[in-house]
Amino acid sequence: MLLSGWKDIANFCGVCVATAMKWKRQNGLPVYYVNRKPVADPDKIKAWLSKQSRA
């Protein structure tokens, strides 16, 4: 099941909406848009978070 909207994505990451949006802009958080709404795959987010924590 996909995460839909910045609030869901941010909650999944354990951060506020502003931080999730910043991560997308500056660090490539794997979020894409469907009908102008942000959507993310939880598995890709987990992999991205794991990669970031190792950097």
Secondary structure, DSSP 8 states (H G I E B T S, - for coil): --EESHHHHHHHHTS-HHHHHHHHHHH----EEETTEEEE-HHHHHHHHHHHHH-
